[in-house]
């Protein structure tokens, strides 16, 4: 299975142009800038129109409009994961949001991390595990130690996230492929390309 991963588009999704072919597109949050309903609707219209067989997305800390959101009428191949999962062609995906809970600190996010099942092939979060593609200057790390412990325990095949702009990239650790798919830089300029991963 070929997965196209991107994150942190911050309303720049329509500027991405033509993207590589893949079986599943995964957006790991921060598709809006101010968290308005109109921004989210524009993103969803764009996402639904993309030609991928399946499209998965989660909410990031900018996407406040998704707090307690009820999404109705999405096509069957568009999946919003909020502490939930889906199996596609035998591959299990699980998504963890990072909404306003980020403001309450690490322990609030623990409530979400505790819900992650013991088995998941693809774990989608917005925040990075601590020390993995979570820093732009190696001095301040924005990842979560609790999430790192969870990832180490369940060992997904892929761990997809964003949040830390300019820490874009792919890294292997303990047999897990990690991807920071943030396509905008720290100034919210579109600088990077969505990443293609195989599973």
Long-range contacts (C-beta under 8 A, 24 or more apart in sequence): 1-88, 1-89, 1-91, 1-198, 1-199, 2-196, 2-197, 2-198, 3-122, 3-158, 3-160, 3-196, 3-197, 3-198, 3-199, 4-52, 4-194, 4-195, 4-196, 4-197, 5-160, 5-179, 5-181, 5-194, 5-195, 5-196, 5-197, 6-162, 6-181, 6-183, 6-194, 6-195, 7-60, 7-126, 7-160, 7-161, 7-162, 7-163, 7-180, 7-181, 7-182, 7-183, 8-60, 8-162, 8-163, 8-165, 8-181, 8-182, 8-183, 8-184, 9-43, 9-183, 9-184, 9-190, 10-62, 10-184, 10-188, 11-39, 11-42, 11-43, 12-183, 12-184, 12-188, 12-190, 13-42, 13-43, 13-46, 13-47, 14-42, 14-46, 15-190, 16-183, 16-190, 16-194, 19-50, 19-194, 20-194, 20-196, 22-52, 22-196, 23-52, 23-53, 23-54, 23-89, 24-52, 24-53, 24-54, 24-55, 24-56, 24-88, 24-93, 25-50, 25-52, 25-54, 25-55, 25-56, 25-194, 26-56, 26-57, 26-93, 26-122, 26-124, 26-160, 26-181, 27-55, 27-56, 27-57, 27-58, 28-57, 28-58, 28-60, 28-124, 28-125, 28-126, 28-160, 28-161, 28-162, 28-181, 29-57, 29-58, 29-59, 29-60, 29-61, 29-62, 29-63, 29-97, 29-98, 29-126, 29-162, 29-163, 30-60, 30-61, 30-62, 30-63, 30-126, 30-162, 30-163, 30-182, 31-57, 31-60, 31-62, 31-63, 32-62, 32-63, 32-65, 33-62, 33-188, 34-62, 35-62, 35-63, 35-64, 35-65, 35-66, 36-65, 37-65, 39-65, 40-65, 40-66, 40-69, 44-74, 44-78, 47-78, 48-74, 48-75, 48-78, 52-77, 53-77, 54-78, 54-79, 54-88, 55-79, 56-80, 56-81, 56-86, 56-93, 56-95, 56-124, 57-81, 57-95, 58-82, 58-95, 58-96, 58-97, 58-98, 58-124, 58-125, 58-126, 59-97, 59-98, 59-99, 59-126, 60-97, 60-98, 60-99, 60-126, 60-162, 60-163, 61-98, 61-99, 61-100, 61-102, 61-126, 61-163, 63-97, 63-99, 64-99, 64-100, 66-97, 66-99, 67-99, 67-100, 81-124, 83-112, 83-115, 85-117, 85-120, 91-121, 91-122, 91-199, 92-117, 92-119, 92-120, 92-121, 92-122, 93-120, 93-121, 93-122, 93-124, 94-120, 94-122, 94-123, 94-124, 95-124, 95-125, 96-123, 96-124, 96-125, 96-126, 97-126, 98-125, 98-126, 98-127, 98-163, 102-127, 106-144, 106-145, 106-146, 109-144, 109-146, 109-147, 110-146, 113-144, 113-146, 113-147, 113-150, 116-150, 116-154, 117-154, 118-153, 118-154, 119-154, 120-154, 120-156, 121-156, 121-157, 121-158, 121-199, 122-156, 122-157, 122-158, 122-159, 122-160, 122-199, 123-151, 123-154, 123-156, 123-158, 123-159, 123-160, 124-160, 124-161, 125-159, 125-160, 125-161, 126-161, 126-162, 126-163, 127-161, 127-163, 128-161, 128-162, 128-163, 128-164, 128-167, 128-178, 128-180, 129-159, 129-161, 129-178, 132-159, 132-171, 132-173, 132-178, 133-161, 133-164, 133-167, 133-168, 133-169, 133-171, 133-178, 133-179, 133-180, 134-163, 134-164, 134-167, 134-180, 135-164, 135-167, 136-164, 136-165, 136-166, 136-167, 136-186, 151-176, 157-199, 158-197, 158-199, 160-197, 168-192, 170-195, 170-197
